[in-house]
Amino acid sequence: MVITGRFSSPVIASVPNEELLPAWARKRVWMFGKTVLIAAVLLASLVLHAESTPLVTSQVDEQSRITLHATISPRVRAMVDRGAAAENLPAGRMMVMLNRPADRQAVLDQYLEDVHTPGSASFHHWLTPDQFGKLFGASDADIGVLSRWLESHGLQVNRVAHGRQFLEFTGTVGQVNVAFRTAIHEYADGDPLITRYANGTELQIPAALTALIRGVAPLNNFAAEPQIVARGKATYDRTKRQATPLWTLPNPFRTSNQSAYPMGPEDWAAQYDITPLYRAGVTGTGQTIGIINESNIDLSLVQAYQKLFGLTGPLPQVVIDGLDPGPIRGVETEAYLDVELAGAIAPQANVLLYVANAGTLIDPLELAAVRAVEDNEASVLSVSFGTCEMWLTQSGNQFWSLLWQQAAAQGQTVLVSSGDTGPSCQLAFPSVNALASTPWDIAVGGTDFYYSDYAAGGASADTLWNGANDANLGSLKAPLPEQGWSDAFGLNVIANGWERGQVDAGGGGPSSCISRSTSGRCSGGYPKPDWQGGPGVPTDGVRDLPDVSLYASNGANLSAVPICAAAGECAPGSANPEVELVGGTSASAPAMAGILSLVNQKWGRQGQSNTVL
């Protein structure tokens, strides 16, 4: 192929197998033929078969080292240091994040802009993980150098991700200490005390590898936490519209003579005007939703949930990366909520639950998330976990940004819960969920209903809910007005939420701590994306959360989300089956994932959908 343009001489590019080019590149070549200005996106097609420029240009010298600053988790400061961890302790799976040449980063930036821009020749021509790796990943030569260095310290290289952004390795604590010139310590955390492991000193790498190693995924087991707010068990009356809580209600609830209105699948469809789509055949057919979690589940409970609410779609499938983590107490309820609700909103979609086994020095959610992006099976990914930007190391924030960026290039839409503790992210000052604050995901916040029964201007609870459930336990007549979800400060039936002073509220605020100074202080957040503007958006120059918000209440305003999450719940044939009532942005994210899978059924993959939303 000969490409000419406004140059003094033709530019000749050899592409021996043009059919192997990604579709967006083939279309661009076909459109412009021999008269094309070679823009960054077209250059991407030309480098597909070319080896990336090696970033390692000198011999690896163990004595010439540089320090990777801000690699110590701030969380260790509040823990009791028990001293050095045993050197023979298996460290489990770990990851190095790989850099790319500056010219290829420029190409990637241009591609991501074009692929999300209507009218561009590249619009919605997504990459596969292999294509992403060939175009924008580290070179074979560099991967070889890094692998040999790790192996020289006894560490074993397990795999290089298809996208060539992550290299996974395993070994012992002692081998990690020597390779990275660090000290892995054992810490006592909380009451009751939980044993944690983390590096107590900054990591070091050979200076020759500086250009290649973007960072190391945090070497600790401080896992992100579920964003679910569980209220407790309740019995669900099949004929009446109400659920009866099996816990002691506050006096305002007991004396109000109000019914409790659980948000079943049909009620979600009524609230967000989804029912007309179902009638038109848009039910998620042919779509796959990926749920990223830490805990395995009992699929018979999901089956009972589907039967209780009259759902006829396929059961979820569990994808286990590595060893089976099994059900994890305190986490599994999150997994049930996510798969049940996403599948309820898109009843004919396939739902894949991605889980991975925890290692001594890694958050298992990271492993599950990499698997979900590398599989590229799901067009929509949902994550209902969070950790504060301030709690992650600099490389920890980079990890999620890199991974979600690859997902966007593949057309995958990532939805992440914004959080359930208001703007504080469980800290005494504002901080946002690091998994949700990247430029490449949709941060999903929370709302609650708004009634005129106790606040002027709303709708009456008794007039917009039917007096009885239908066959599939739906009872909401029409969409209700919404307010921001806040148990403590919202206009709620139960004053001050369930417990006075408790902060259960949708998370949000400005990104502020993705990078740190050499002293460890926060030194900035993500820049404000081009698509984030308009009335009400702060002119603060940084990424703000959330992007969209859906129902998230956990009951302070008479409603919560019913799920099946424990043995005996949703028992078939029972007139009053038990359910769990839950809330939080953990519900909002999988619900939005279900909605976007309906969009994808009609319009195809959307990638970073914030560009449209």
Backbone torsions as a table, in degrees:
resi	resn	phi	psi	omega
1	MET	NA	132.5	176.8
2	VAL	-112.4	123.9	180.0
3	ILE	-111.4	123.4	177.6
4	THR	-120.4	157.0	179.3
5	GLY	-158.4	-150.4	-177.0
6	ARG	-86.8	66.2	-179.5
7	PHE	-127.0	163.6	-180.0
8	SER	-70.1	-22.4	178.3
9	SER	-148.6	157.2	-179.9
10	PRO	-60.0	148.1	173.3
11	VAL	-103.2	119.2	-174.9
12	ILE	-102.8	126.2	177.6
13	ALA	-123.7	130.3	-179.6
14	SER	-94.5	113.6	175.8
15	VAL	-124.5	87.4	-171.7
16	PRO	-65.4	-27.2	-179.6
17	ASN	-127.0	76.3	-173.2
18	GLU	-60.8	-25.8	-178.8
19	GLU	-68.9	-15.7	178.3
20	LEU	-83.0	-8.4	177.3
21	LEU	-65.0	149.6	173.0
22	PRO	-60.0	154.1	-173.6
23	ALA	-57.7	-39.2	-178.2
24	TRP	-64.0	-33.0	179.7
25	ALA	-75.0	-40.5	178.5
26	ARG	-61.1	-41.7	-179.0
27	LYS	-64.0	-40.1	-177.7
28	ARG	-67.0	-41.9	177.9
29	VAL	-62.7	-42.9	-178.8
30	TRP	-64.5	-40.1	-176.5
31	MET	-65.8	-41.0	-171.6
32	PHE	-96.8	-15.5	177.8
33	GLY	53.3	-125.4	-175.1
34	LYS	-96.2	1.5	179.1
35	THR	-121.1	88.2	-175.7
36	VAL	-139.2	139.0	169.9
37	LEU	-85.6	126.1	-174.3
38	ILE	-77.3	97.0	177.5
39	ALA	-89.7	174.1	-175.2
40	ALA	-60.9	-37.9	-178.4
41	VAL	-65.6	-40.0	178.5
42	LEU	-67.3	-36.1	177.0
43	LEU	-58.8	-31.9	179.0
44	ALA	-59.4	-39.0	179.4
45	SER	-68.9	-30.5	-177.6
46	LEU	-75.5	-25.8	-178.4
47	VAL	-90.9	0.6	-175.7
48	LEU	-56.1	-39.0	-177.0
49	HIS	-102.5	9.5	-179.9
50	ALA	-103.4	146.5	178.2
51	GLU	-73.1	134.7	176.6
52	SER	-60.4	149.0	176.4
53	THR	-63.6	122.7	179.6
54	PRO	-60.4	138.1	178.1
55	LEU	-93.4	-22.7	177.2
56	VAL	-89.8	112.7	-173.1
57	THR	-117.2	2.9	179.3
58	SER	-140.1	165.0	-179.4
59	GLN	-64.6	140.0	177.0
60	VAL	-73.4	118.2	-179.3
61	ASP	-114.3	112.6	-177.4
62	GLU	-61.3	-24.8	-176.6
63	GLN	-85.0	-16.3	178.7
64	SER	-101.9	101.6	-171.6
65	ARG	-122.9	155.5	170.8
66	ILE	-125.0	154.5	-179.3
67	THR	-95.9	132.5	172.3
68	LEU	-88.3	104.6	-174.7
69	HIS	-76.1	158.7	177.7
70	ALA	60.7	39.4	177.2
71	THR	-102.4	-2.4	177.3
72	ILE	-91.7	126.2	-179.5
73	SER	-65.2	131.2	176.3
74	PRO	-61.1	-18.7	-176.4
75	ARG	-67.9	-24.3	-177.1
76	VAL	-67.5	-20.4	-177.9
77	ARG	-62.7	-29.3	-177.8
78	ALA	-94.4	5.8	-177.1
79	MET	-109.3	162.6	177.2
80	VAL	-88.7	119.2	-179.6
81	ASP	-80.0	114.8	179.9
82	ARG	-90.7	2.5	178.7
83	GLY	98.8	-172.8	-174.2
84	ALA	-63.1	136.6	174.9
85	ALA	-72.1	154.9	179.7
86	ALA	-59.8	133.0	-175.1
87	GLU	-68.6	-24.9	179.5
88	ASN	-88.8	5.0	178.8
89	LEU	-69.6	125.4	177.2
90	PRO	-60.4	128.4	-179.4
91	ALA	-83.3	-13.8	-179.3
92	GLY	76.5	-156.9	-176.3
93	ARG	-86.2	137.1	179.6
94	MET	-136.8	164.3	-177.7
95	MET	-136.9	138.1	168.4
96	VAL	-101.9	136.1	177.3
97	MET	-95.3	131.0	-172.4
98	LEU	-101.5	142.8	178.3
99	ASN	-86.3	169.0	173.7
100	ARG	-129.7	155.3	177.8
101	PRO	-57.8	150.9	-176.9
102	ALA	-59.5	-37.1	-178.4
103	ASP	-66.7	-34.2	178.9
104	ARG	-75.9	-28.6	174.3
105	GLN	-64.7	-39.1	177.7
106	ALA	-63.9	-39.3	178.1
107	VAL	-64.5	-43.0	179.7
108	LEU	-62.9	-44.2	179.1
109	ASP	-58.1	-43.2	-179.9
110	GLN	-67.9	-41.5	179.0
111	TYR	-60.1	-46.0	-178.2
112	LEU	-63.6	-34.0	175.8
113	GLU	-68.7	-45.6	-177.3
114	ASP	-67.8	-40.5	-174.0
115	VAL	-69.5	-16.8	177.3
116	HIS	-106.3	8.9	-177.3
117	THR	-108.1	111.4	176.9
118	PRO	-56.7	138.0	-178.6
119	GLY	95.3	-18.9	176.4
120	SER	-72.6	146.5	177.5
121	ALA	-62.8	-21.1	-178.6
122	SER	-94.8	-0.1	-171.9
123	PHE	-55.9	119.8	176.8
124	HIS	60.7	24.6	170.8
125	HIS	-98.3	91.6	-169.6
126	TRP	-82.1	160.0	178.4
127	LEU	-96.3	155.2	167.2
128	THR	-86.9	164.6	175.8
129	PRO	-57.3	-39.8	179.0
130	ASP	-65.0	-42.5	178.4
131	GLN	-64.4	-39.7	177.5
132	PHE	-59.9	-43.5	-179.4
133	GLY	-65.6	-41.6	-178.9
134	LYS	-68.1	-36.4	-178.0
135	LEU	-79.4	-41.0	-167.1
136	PHE	-127.0	5.9	-175.6
137	GLY	-95.0	175.6	178.2
138	ALA	-67.2	154.4	-178.5
139	SER	-76.9	159.2	175.5
140	ASP	-58.8	-39.4	-178.1
141	ALA	-62.5	-45.0	-179.6
142	ASP	-66.3	-41.7	178.8
143	ILE	-62.4	-38.2	177.7
144	GLY	-63.0	-43.7	179.2
145	VAL	-62.5	-46.9	-179.4
146	LEU	-63.6	-42.8	179.7
147	SER	-60.9	-45.0	-178.9
148	ARG	-64.9	-35.7	178.9
149	TRP	-66.2	-45.4	178.1
150	LEU	-61.2	-44.7	-178.5
151	GLU	-66.5	-28.0	178.2
152	SER	-65.8	-17.3	177.5
153	HIS	-104.3	14.8	177.3
154	GLY	84.8	-0.7	178.1
155	LEU	-78.7	147.7	-177.7
156	GLN	-107.7	127.1	176.3
157	VAL	-82.6	119.4	-178.0
158	ASN	-85.8	-47.1	-176.2
159	ARG	-168.9	158.3	170.4
160	VAL	-112.1	127.6	-178.5
161	ALA	-60.4	150.1	179.6
162	HIS	-56.6	-36.3	179.1
163	GLY	-75.3	-4.5	176.5
164	ARG	56.8	30.4	174.7
165	GLN	-103.4	-18.6	-174.8
166	PHE	-133.7	134.7	173.5
167	LEU	-118.6	123.2	-177.7
168	GLU	-97.8	138.3	178.7
169	PHE	-142.9	163.3	178.8
170	THR	-134.5	166.2	178.0
171	GLY	168.9	-166.2	177.7
172	THR	-100.2	166.3	177.3
173	VAL	-58.6	-42.3	-179.9
174	GLY	-61.5	-40.6	178.8
175	GLN	-66.2	-38.5	177.3
176	VAL	-64.6	-43.3	179.2
177	ASN	-57.0	-44.7	-177.2
178	VAL	-71.5	-45.9	-176.0
179	ALA	-62.5	-41.1	-173.9
180	PHE	-106.8	8.9	178.1
181	ARG	49.9	47.2	-178.3
182	THR	-126.1	-175.1	177.7
183	ALA	-137.7	110.4	176.9
184	ILE	-79.9	125.0	-178.2
185	HIS	-113.0	161.7	174.1
186	GLU	-103.6	134.3	-177.1
187	TYR	-126.1	150.5	173.5
188	ALA	-103.2	129.0	-172.5
189	ASP	-128.8	124.8	168.4
190	GLY	78.6	-174.8	179.9
191	ASP	-139.4	111.3	4.8
192	PRO	-68.4	155.3	-174.1
193	LEU	-67.8	133.8	176.3
194	ILE	-116.6	136.5	179.8
195	THR	-82.0	126.5	177.2
196	ARG	-120.1	157.4	176.1
197	TYR	-128.7	138.3	179.9
198	ALA	-163.5	156.7	174.2
199	ASN	-71.9	131.4	-179.0
200	GLY	-96.3	-7.5	175.9
201	THR	-131.7	158.2	-178.3
202	GLU	-62.8	150.2	177.8
203	LEU	-79.7	151.0	173.8
204	GLN	-129.1	146.7	176.2
205	ILE	-134.8	158.5	175.1
206	PRO	-58.5	140.1	-178.2
207	ALA	-58.3	-31.5	-178.8
208	ALA	-63.8	-21.8	-177.5
209	LEU	-97.3	3.9	-174.0
210	THR	-58.6	-44.4	-177.4
211	ALA	-69.8	-24.8	-176.0
212	LEU	-88.4	-42.3	-175.1
213	ILE	-85.9	109.9	177.0
214	ARG	-73.8	-31.8	179.7
215	GLY	170.3	177.2	175.5
216	VAL	-117.6	129.1	176.4
217	ALA	-53.7	137.0	-171.7
218	PRO	-43.3	126.2	-179.0
219	LEU	-86.6	71.2	176.5
220	ASN	-159.5	168.0	177.7
221	ASN	-112.0	39.9	174.0
222	PHE	-85.3	89.0	-172.3
223	ALA	-75.2	147.2	169.6
224	ALA	-60.3	153.8	-172.7
225	GLU	-111.7	147.7	176.3
226	PRO	-60.5	145.9	-179.2
227	GLN	-97.0	9.5	-177.1
228	ILE	-71.0	145.8	172.5
229	VAL	-119.4	100.4	-176.5
230	ALA	-85.5	136.4	178.3
231	ARG	-99.6	-45.3	179.1
232	GLY	147.2	-175.4	-177.8
233	LYS	-80.8	155.1	175.8
234	ALA	-150.8	156.4	171.8
235	THR	-95.8	137.9	-175.1
236	TYR	-106.1	114.9	178.4
237	ASP	-77.8	121.3	-176.4
238	ARG	-67.6	-25.3	-176.5
239	THR	-99.8	-41.0	179.0
240	LYS	-83.4	167.7	-177.3
241	ARG	-83.5	-5.3	-167.9
242	GLN	-108.0	158.4	168.3
243	ALA	-112.0	144.4	179.2
244	THR	-105.4	111.8	-178.9
245	PRO	-62.4	143.4	178.1
246	LEU	-102.1	40.9	175.8
247	TRP	-143.4	167.8	-178.6
248	THR	-75.6	120.8	-178.6
249	LEU	-86.7	149.8	173.8
250	PRO	-62.9	154.9	-178.0
251	ASN	-52.9	-43.6	-179.0
252	PRO	-57.3	-32.0	-179.5
253	PHE	-76.2	-43.7	-175.8
254	ARG	-65.2	-31.6	-175.0
255	THR	-96.9	-1.1	-175.0
256	SER	-83.7	-13.9	-177.0
257	ASN	58.1	25.9	178.4
258	GLN	-91.3	153.2	172.3
259	SER	-87.8	155.3	172.5
260	ALA	-95.6	133.6	-173.2
261	TYR	-116.8	91.1	178.4
262	PRO	-65.3	143.4	-179.9
263	MET	-89.0	86.2	176.4
264	GLY	-76.5	172.5	-178.2
265	PRO	-53.4	-43.4	180.0
266	GLU	-66.4	-29.5	178.8
267	ASP	-72.1	-37.4	173.0
268	TRP	-59.6	-43.5	-179.0
269	ALA	-64.0	-36.6	178.1
270	ALA	-71.1	-42.1	-176.9
271	GLN	-64.2	-38.0	-174.9
272	TYR	-111.0	21.2	171.1
273	ASP	56.3	41.9	-178.7
274	ILE	-90.6	-22.9	-175.5
275	THR	-53.3	-42.3	177.7
276	PRO	-59.6	-30.7	177.0
277	LEU	-66.4	-44.1	177.9
278	TYR	-57.5	-42.9	-178.2
279	ARG	-65.8	-26.3	179.1
280	ALA	-89.3	5.4	177.9
281	GLY	88.7	7.8	178.6
282	VAL	-93.6	95.5	-174.3
283	THR	-127.1	7.3	-178.0
284	GLY	97.6	6.0	-179.3
285	THR	-57.2	131.3	178.3
286	GLY	82.1	-0.4	-178.5
287	GLN	-103.4	155.5	176.9
288	THR	-129.0	129.9	176.7
289	ILE	-107.8	128.4	177.6
290	GLY	-101.5	124.2	176.2
291	ILE	-104.5	122.2	-178.1
292	ILE	-101.1	122.4	-172.0
293	ASN	-148.7	-177.2	179.0
294	GLU	-113.3	-18.3	-170.1
295	SER	-115.2	140.7	170.5
296	ASN	-77.6	168.6	-176.3
297	ILE	-139.7	168.1	173.8
298	ASP	-96.2	110.2	-175.0
299	LEU	-66.6	-18.6	178.1
300	SER	-66.2	-27.9	176.1
301	LEU	-70.1	-38.5	176.5
302	VAL	-64.9	-39.3	177.8
303	GLN	-62.2	-40.4	178.0
304	ALA	-65.3	-39.1	176.7
305	TYR	-60.9	-46.6	-179.0
306	GLN	-62.3	-40.0	179.9
307	LYS	-67.9	-40.2	-179.1
308	LEU	-59.6	-39.7	-175.4
309	PHE	-102.1	13.6	173.8
310	GLY	69.2	31.0	179.8
311	LEU	-92.5	139.7	-174.1
312	THR	-119.9	13.7	-177.3
313	GLY	-78.6	178.8	-179.1
314	PRO	-69.9	152.3	174.0
315	LEU	-72.3	151.0	175.4
316	PRO	-63.4	162.2	171.7
317	GLN	-119.6	147.2	-179.2
318	VAL	-104.8	125.7	177.0
319	VAL	-106.7	115.3	-176.2
320	ILE	-104.1	119.5	177.4
321	ASP	-94.4	105.6	-176.0
322	GLY	88.5	-139.2	-178.9
323	LEU	-80.0	154.3	-178.9
324	ASP	-75.1	120.8	177.5
325	PRO	-73.0	-15.9	-175.5
326	GLY	68.4	-176.9	176.5
327	PRO	-72.5	134.8	-178.3
328	ILE	-113.7	116.8	-177.7
329	ARG	-61.2	135.0	-178.5
330	GLY	88.3	-10.6	-179.0
331	VAL	-121.2	-31.6	-172.2
332	GLU	-63.1	-30.4	178.3
333	THR	-59.2	-36.9	176.3
334	GLU	-60.6	-42.7	-179.0
335	ALA	-64.5	-41.8	178.4
336	TYR	-63.2	-45.7	178.8
337	LEU	-56.2	-48.3	-173.4
338	ASP	-64.7	-48.6	-176.3
339	VAL	-72.7	-35.9	-178.4
340	GLU	-70.0	-44.2	-175.6
341	LEU	-74.9	-42.4	177.7
342	ALA	-59.4	-43.2	179.2
343	GLY	-70.4	-25.3	178.2
344	ALA	-74.5	-37.9	179.6
345	ILE	-72.1	-37.3	176.7
346	ALA	-117.3	78.6	-165.7
347	PRO	-64.2	-21.0	-179.8
348	GLN	-105.1	5.3	178.4
349	ALA	-78.2	154.0	171.2
350	ASN	-84.5	134.5	179.1
351	VAL	-115.4	124.2	177.5
352	LEU	-110.6	125.0	175.4
353	LEU	-97.4	114.0	-179.4
354	TYR	-96.0	122.7	177.6
355	VAL	-135.6	160.9	178.3
356	ALA	-147.9	157.4	179.0
357	ASN	-81.6	140.1	-179.8
358	ALA	-73.8	145.1	170.7
359	GLY	-107.6	178.4	-179.4
360	THR	-68.8	-30.5	-172.3
361	LEU	-127.0	38.3	178.2
362	ILE	-156.0	151.7	172.1
363	ASP	-83.2	119.7	-177.9
364	PRO	-59.1	-23.5	178.8
365	LEU	-62.9	-32.9	178.2
366	GLU	-62.8	-43.6	180.0
367	LEU	-65.4	-43.1	179.4
368	ALA	-64.5	-38.1	-178.6
369	ALA	-68.4	-42.4	177.3
370	VAL	-60.6	-42.6	179.5
371	ARG	-61.4	-41.8	-178.6
372	ALA	-64.6	-39.9	179.7
373	VAL	-73.6	-41.0	-179.2
374	GLU	-68.3	-34.4	176.6
375	ASP	-65.5	-39.2	178.4
376	ASN	59.9	24.7	179.0
377	GLU	-80.0	-37.1	-174.8
378	ALA	-91.9	134.2	175.2
379	SER	-83.1	-17.7	178.7
380	VAL	-132.1	133.0	177.2
381	LEU	-119.2	139.6	-179.4
382	SER	-126.3	133.0	-179.7
383	VAL	-130.9	121.7	-179.4
384	SER	-113.2	40.4	178.2
385	PHE	-122.2	162.5	179.4
386	GLY	-158.4	156.7	169.4
387	THR	-151.1	151.6	-174.5
388	CYS	-70.9	143.3	172.7
389	GLU	-51.7	-40.0	-177.2
390	MET	-67.8	-26.2	-178.1
391	TRP	-81.0	-23.4	-179.8
392	LEU	-83.2	149.4	169.3
393	THR	-70.1	170.5	179.1
394	GLN	-59.5	-41.6	-180.0
395	SER	-69.9	-27.0	177.0
396	GLY	-65.3	-42.1	175.2
397	ASN	-65.9	-38.9	178.5
398	GLN	-62.5	-37.2	-178.9
399	PHE	-55.8	-51.1	-176.2
400	TRP	-69.3	-34.9	178.4
401	SER	-66.3	-44.3	179.1
402	LEU	-61.6	-44.8	-176.1
403	LEU	-67.7	-45.5	-179.8
404	TRP	-68.3	-29.4	175.3
405	GLN	-63.8	-44.0	177.0
406	GLN	-61.8	-41.9	178.2
407	ALA	-58.1	-43.3	179.6
408	ALA	-62.3	-38.8	178.9
409	ALA	-67.0	-24.2	178.7
410	GLN	-91.6	-0.3	180.0
411	GLY	86.9	5.2	179.1
412	GLN	-82.0	132.1	176.5
413	THR	-95.9	123.2	-177.7
414	VAL	-104.6	125.8	177.3
415	LEU	-115.8	129.6	-177.2
416	VAL	-129.7	133.8	176.3
417	SER	-60.0	135.9	-178.7
418	SER	-77.5	-21.6	179.7
419	GLY	125.0	165.0	-172.4
420	ASP	-124.0	16.4	-178.2
421	THR	-125.8	35.4	-179.2
422	GLY	66.8	-149.6	-175.4
423	PRO	-83.4	3.2	-170.4
424	SER	-91.1	-19.5	-176.0
425	CYS	48.9	43.5	177.1
426	GLN	67.1	18.6	176.5
427	LEU	-115.6	170.8	-178.0
428	ALA	-81.1	-4.7	-179.9
429	PHE	-141.8	162.4	-172.8
430	PRO	-59.1	132.8	173.4
431	SER	-158.2	147.4	-174.9
432	VAL	-112.4	166.4	180.0
433	ASN	-67.4	118.9	-176.5
434	ALA	-65.2	-29.0	-179.9
435	LEU	-73.2	-21.0	-175.8
436	ALA	-103.9	-11.0	-169.3
437	SER	-92.9	0.9	-179.2
438	THR	-71.2	162.8	176.1
439	PRO	-73.8	-1.8	-168.7
440	TRP	-114.0	10.0	177.7
441	ASP	-129.5	167.1	172.0
442	ILE	-100.6	117.5	176.5
443	ALA	-85.0	123.0	-173.1
444	VAL	-107.9	117.3	179.0
445	GLY	-95.5	-170.7	-172.4
446	GLY	-125.1	149.0	174.7
447	THR	-127.5	171.3	173.9
448	ASP	-138.9	167.0	177.3
449	PHE	-75.9	164.2	-176.5
450	TYR	-135.5	114.9	-173.3
451	TYR	-113.8	146.0	176.2
452	SER	-81.4	-4.6	178.2
453	ASP	-59.2	-26.6	-177.1
454	TYR	-138.1	-2.3	179.5
455	ALA	-147.3	128.8	-177.3
456	ALA	-62.8	140.7	174.3
457	GLY	100.5	-8.0	-179.3
458	GLY	-94.4	-162.4	178.7
459	ALA	-113.3	151.2	-179.1
460	SER	-76.5	132.8	179.9
461	ALA	-61.6	-41.3	-174.3
462	ASP	-73.0	-22.4	-177.6
463	THR	-89.9	-21.1	-177.5
464	LEU	-103.9	-2.6	171.1
465	TRP	-111.2	134.9	176.8
466	ASN	-65.7	159.5	179.4
467	GLY	-74.4	-14.0	-179.1
468	ALA	-147.9	159.0	175.6
469	ASN	-77.3	154.9	168.8
470	ASP	-86.9	-169.6	-174.4
471	ALA	-61.1	-28.3	-179.0
472	ASN	-105.3	22.0	174.6
473	LEU	65.8	27.3	172.8
474	GLY	-91.2	143.5	-179.6
475	SER	-146.5	-4.1	179.4
476	LEU	-79.4	127.2	-176.0
477	LYS	-79.1	-43.3	-173.0
478	ALA	-153.4	163.5	-179.0
479	PRO	-58.7	135.7	178.1
480	LEU	-93.5	150.0	171.2
481	PRO	-61.9	150.9	-178.6
482	GLU	-123.6	155.3	172.8
483	GLN	-130.8	168.7	174.8
484	GLY	-62.8	138.0	-178.4
485	TRP	-75.6	120.4	175.7
486	SER	-158.1	108.3	-179.4
487	ASP	-64.9	-39.1	-173.8
488	ALA	-79.0	-32.7	-170.7
489	PHE	-125.8	3.2	179.7
490	GLY	-79.5	170.2	174.4
491	LEU	-84.1	85.4	-170.6
492	ASN	-114.5	155.9	175.3
493	VAL	-61.3	-41.7	-179.7
494	ILE	-97.7	109.8	-176.3
495	ALA	-60.3	137.3	177.3
496	ASN	64.3	22.0	177.4
497	GLY	74.3	-159.9	-177.8
498	TRP	-76.7	-41.7	178.1
499	GLU	-123.5	131.2	-176.8
500	ARG	-57.5	128.6	176.9
501	GLY	85.6	-7.4	179.8
502	GLN	-73.5	134.9	-178.7
503	VAL	-101.5	91.3	167.9
504	ASP	-109.9	108.0	-175.0
505	ALA	-159.8	154.6	178.6
506	GLY	-60.5	137.6	-179.1
507	GLY	-81.8	155.3	177.2
508	GLY	176.8	171.5	179.6
509	GLY	138.6	-172.0	-178.3
510	PRO	-88.4	143.7	169.5
511	SER	-65.1	134.3	-173.3
512	SER	-143.3	-8.3	-171.1
513	CYS	-146.7	51.9	176.4
514	ILE	-89.6	-13.9	178.4
515	SER	-133.1	158.6	-177.1
516	ARG	-136.9	154.5	173.9
517	SER	-77.6	171.7	179.4
518	THR	-62.0	-21.4	177.7
519	SER	-84.5	-4.2	178.3
520	GLY	94.6	-1.3	179.9
521	ARG	-77.5	149.2	176.9
522	CYS	-61.9	137.5	-177.7
523	SER	-132.3	23.2	173.8
524	GLY	140.8	160.7	177.9
525	GLY	-113.7	-173.9	176.7
526	TYR	-67.1	137.5	175.0
527	PRO	-60.8	153.2	-179.6
528	LYS	-66.9	123.9	179.4
529	PRO	-65.3	155.9	179.8
530	ASP	-58.7	-34.0	-175.3
531	TRP	-79.5	-6.8	-176.7
532	GLN	-99.6	90.1	179.2
533	GLY	-157.6	169.1	178.6
534	GLY	124.9	176.3	-177.9
535	PRO	-57.0	131.4	176.3
536	GLY	89.7	-12.8	179.4
537	VAL	-83.6	125.6	-178.0
538	PRO	-60.2	140.9	175.8
539	THR	-90.3	59.0	-174.0
540	ASP	-101.0	-2.9	176.6
541	GLY	78.3	1.9	-179.3
542	VAL	-128.6	163.5	177.7
543	ARG	-62.9	131.4	178.7
544	ASP	-115.7	148.4	179.4
545	LEU	-120.6	153.1	-6.3
546	PRO	-87.1	178.8	177.8
547	ASP	-96.9	-42.7	176.3
548	VAL	-136.0	162.4	177.7
549	SER	-140.4	141.0	176.0
550	LEU	-131.4	174.2	-178.0
551	TYR	-52.5	135.0	-176.7
552	ALA	-145.7	6.4	-170.2
553	SER	-67.3	147.9	177.2
554	ASN	-110.4	23.7	166.8
555	GLY	117.7	-10.6	-178.5
556	ALA	-64.2	-17.8	-179.1
557	ASN	-117.4	33.8	172.6
558	LEU	82.3	-9.4	-177.5
559	SER	-128.3	151.9	174.5
560	ALA	-155.3	177.1	-175.3
561	VAL	-100.0	121.9	178.4
562	PRO	-85.6	133.5	176.4
563	ILE	-137.7	169.1	173.2
564	CYS	-112.7	117.2	-172.0
565	ALA	-139.8	3.3	-179.3
566	ALA	-146.9	156.4	-177.8
567	ALA	-54.0	133.5	177.5
568	GLY	93.5	-13.4	-178.9
569	GLU	-78.6	150.9	-179.9
570	CYS	58.4	35.2	-175.6
571	ALA	-59.3	124.8	179.4
572	PRO	-59.6	137.8	176.1
573	GLY	86.8	-11.0	-179.3
574	SER	-78.0	136.2	178.0
575	ALA	-71.4	-26.3	-179.5
576	ASN	-135.0	69.8	-176.8
577	PRO	-67.3	149.7	175.6
578	GLU	-80.1	144.3	174.1
579	VAL	-137.2	166.8	169.8
580	GLU	-98.5	135.9	173.8
581	LEU	-103.2	122.5	-174.9
582	VAL	-136.4	172.0	175.5
583	GLY	-159.6	-163.0	-179.1
584	GLY	105.8	167.1	176.5
585	THR	-66.1	-8.8	169.3
586	SER	-59.6	-29.9	176.2
587	ALA	-82.9	-37.5	-176.7
588	SER	-62.0	-43.0	-175.0
589	ALA	-64.9	-51.7	178.3
590	PRO	-66.1	-29.3	175.9
591	ALA	-64.7	-44.3	178.1
592	MET	-66.2	-33.3	176.0
593	ALA	-61.9	-41.5	177.1
594	GLY	-63.3	-41.5	179.2
595	ILE	-63.1	-44.8	-178.7
596	LEU	-69.3	-25.8	174.8
597	SER	-68.9	-28.8	173.6
598	LEU	-68.9	-40.7	174.6
599	VAL	-58.7	-44.8	-177.4
600	ASN	-65.7	-32.3	177.7
601	GLN	-60.0	-36.8	-177.0
602	LYS	-88.4	-34.3	-170.1
603	TRP	-120.7	-3.8	-178.0
604	GLY	87.0	176.5	-177.9
605	ARG	-58.4	146.2	-175.6
606	GLN	-117.1	-11.2	179.7
607	GLY	62.5	-136.3	177.8
608	GLN	-74.0	91.1	-172.3
609	SER	-68.9	-12.1	176.5
610	ASN	-59.2	-25.4	178.8
611	THR	-63.7	-25.8	177.0
612	VAL	-96.4	-44.8	-176.1
613	LEU	-61.9	NA	NA
